[in-house]
Amino acid sequence: MASENSNLDEEKAEKSPHKQGGWITFPFLSGSILGVGLAMHGVMSNFLVYLIQEYNVRSIDAAQIVNIINGSVSLAPVAGAIVADAFIGCYSVIAISSGIQLLSLVLFMMTAALKSLRPTPCDIPGTDSCQAASIGQLTVLYSAVALLAIATGGTRFNQATMGASQFNRVGDQAVYFNWFFIFMYISLIVGATAIVYIQDSISWVMGFGLSLGTSAVSLIVLLLGTKYYHRPAPQGSPFTGLFRVVVATVRKWKVKLSQETPSYLHGNDDMASPSLSFSLFNRAALTGEDEINQDGSIAKPWKLCTVQEVEDFKSVVRVLPVWTSSIFISISIGCQMNLSVLQALTMDRSIGPSFSIPAGSMTVPASLAFVIFLTFLDRILFPIWHKLTHHTPTPLQRIGIGHLINAVSMILSALVERRRAVVISRHQAEVHPGWIVPMSALWLVLPLALAGCGEALHFPGQVALYYQEFPKALKNTSTGMMALIIALGFYLSTVFLSIIRHVTTWLPDDLNRSRLENVYWLIAILSTINFGIYIICAKFYKYQNSVVTEKVAVSEIPAS
């Protein structure tokens, strides 16, 4: 079937009067990437502040809501990739999703422009006198959020996949991936600075309007390049094979694995039988009555799998302990990012007499540090290390160092918050809701930048590990594994903060009367314990394939 689709694609390319694929598509794809990224980050970078200032949501509640939204936005691309791979292809998904993003931003702009879609403004946000938003107002707002998440799910991974499919040479694909992530981070930084500044200093309507404009331009640019794109037919999602192994194993749970040589479905692979590790899944490849057609095809695909499909599934299972130990990193990052924005809202953000840093831009140091430190590792440190030792750190080593840096970053956040608490205690008589602590918000930059440096090690390290260890048929799944980690981190950070609020008094709505330093110290302690768990998992992990020792390519880096 795949070969037939490939032949059809070649025939269409020959009949087309325009050359399809190649660098002629790059201007259109790069315009789409930049426009979609600017629109998304222009909204989400400052959404926490929007909830507090315009919808009278209490600060900690707003942080938890944003964590849930970020988790959904991070998880949605997994579903978008499955739809593109299995059903309608990347181009169609990106075009439809870009249109959905346009509709989402129209709703966001309406919430900012129409007073009837927002509650009555509150003089002192976070107090009991503030009017809560009505169900109707929240329905419009969260409908816009849901549409934005769906749109992001259809564009984020698929833009990378579609771009790579325009090139036959691996070198060209690598160059495209480099530019893809450069554009991703440019859009993140510009969205979190320029657009956020407009929202804070001029108006939310103009800020959302600018995001709407960039979204419209991205869709137009994408469509203008339609006749030039090479569009491979959908080949089916690799996730389907994983699910089939689980279902087939459950359906054959009562089948006993014989001590004699059992009859396995080999498919097109050269393996005589499945490996002995995780042997319970070998049942999925045991052939039974009426499960194979006369032509050799599988009659019941959800009851019988090939040996290779079973081994592919096992490769995912083997890496799960290391993968699971990395989830808490995303939890700590999710808490740190949102709590830092809340801290910035209570601190002096002025630089000079006439400029004030938007609170929503306080997460930019982490992104800048990520890009700068990754470039330093890739271009300077790793080549020198390789020249001196003839190898570079393995994926597991890079992940471990990233774990350690992340824990140190949380300790720094606790120390910065301790200093903020000392300043508050000196001005105790002046403290009231909305009071600005006479301490520069630039103190928050160092721990956030250090967290970004940690991300530059553990995120690419994880992608390198999964890419190295997963079988050929599941290489694209490695990015999905990272998306799940990021999404789970945001979701669980919400649960984490909810538990803290339920069992302690550390996080009241007025952050100036909180014990936020205790929260950071707790995260730092748990991060250190998690680092120890990771060391144990890494010690017992055995590489299934040869350890990759070359430099980390920028094309292996996921968008955080």
C-alpha positions, 0 to 999 in steps of 0.5 A: 500500500505504501509503495502504491501511494509513493508511485501515485505521488511520483506520477502527480509530481511528473504531471505537475507543471511546477517543481514540487519540494525543495528549497522553493518551499522554504519561504512559504513554510518559514512564514507559516512557522513564524506567523503561527508561533508569534500568534500562539506565544503572543497570547499564551505568554501573557495569559496568566496576567490576562486572567488576573487583571481582566477576569479577576481570577485569583493569582494561584488559581490563575497559575493552575489554570495556565498549567492545565492549558499549557499541558493541553497545548503540549499534548495536542501535537501528539494527536495532531501528528497521529491524524496527519500520519494516519488520515489526511497528511501534514499539509491538510492538517496544518492548513485546517489548524491555521484556520482554527487558530484564526478563529481562536484569535478572533474570539480572544480579540472579542473578549478584549474589545467587548466589555460584556465579555469580561467582568467589572474591572477590580481596583485591587485584583485578588481581593474578595470585592472583585466580581467573578466572571460569569459562566457565559464570559468564561465559556467564550474565553475558554472556547478561544483557548480550546481552539488555540490548543487544537490549532497548536496540535495541528501545526507544531510537529507537523510543520517540522515533518512537512518541511522535512518531506520536501527534501530527499537529502539528509543534509538538507533535512538537517538544515531545515530542522535547524531553521525550524527551531530557530524560527520557533524560538524567535517567535517565542521570544518576540511573542513574549516580549514585543506583543506582551509589551503592547498588551501591557502598555497599550491595550489588550485589543491591539496585542491580540489584534497583532496576534490575529494579523500574524495568524492571518499572514501565516495562513495566506503564506502557507496557501500561496505555496500550495502548488510547490509542496511535495505532499506524501500520502498518509502512511499510518501512525506508528502509535497504532502498532503499539496499541495493537500489541497491548490489545492483542496481548490482553485478548490472548492473556489466557494463552499459555506460552509453550515451552516448545517452539511456538508459532510466531508471525514473523512478517517481513522481519528476519527475527526467528522469535521475540526476545525473552525480556517482557515475554508476556507480550510475546503472546501478541505474535502467537498465531491462532486459528483463522488469524491469517488469510490465505494470502498471508495477510493478517485477518485479525490485526487487533488480535495478532501482531508480527514479531517486529511489532512486539519488539518495537513495543518492548523497546518503548517499555524498556525506556519507560523508567528513565522517561518516567523519572524525567516527568518531575523535571517538567513539574518543577519547571511548570511551577517555577515559570508560573510562580516567577510571573506571579513574583514579578507582578509583586516586584519592581519591574522598571528599567530606567525612568520610562520602561517596565518589563511586562511580567509575562516576559519574565520567562524569556531568560529561560528560552534565551539561555536554552538557545545560547547554552545549547549553541555553546554545547554544540559548537564549543564544549562538545567538540573540545570534549570530543577532541580531548577524550574521543567521545562526547557525553552519552544521552543518559549523562546529558540527562543526568547533568540536566537533572542536577542543574534543574535542582540547583535552579530550584535552590536559587529560586528559593534563595531569591524568594527568601530575599524578597521575603526579607524585604517584605518584612522590613516594610511590614507596615506598608504591606497591602494587596497590590503592594509592590515590593521594592526589589528588582524583578531582575533577581528572577533572571538567574534561576530562570536562566539556569533552568534554561541551561538545564533544559539545553542538556536534558531535553535534547539528551532525552530526544537523543536517547529515544531516537537512538533506542527506538526501532526505525519504525518508531523514530518519530515517536521520540518527539511524542515522548517528549511532548507527553513529558511536558504535558504531564509536567504541566498537568501534575504541577497543577495537582502539586500546587493544589495539594500544597494549598490544601495541606499548608498555608504557604500559598494564599492569594496575596503572594506578599503574605505567602511562604513561597520560599517553602514551596521552592525548597520543597521542589528543590528537595524533591528534585534532588530525590528525583535526581537520585532515582534517575541515577538508579534508573540510568545505572541499570539501563542497558543500551539496546543500540550503540551509544551515540557519541557525536555532537547533539544536532540542533535538529534533535531539540524539541520546542519547550 
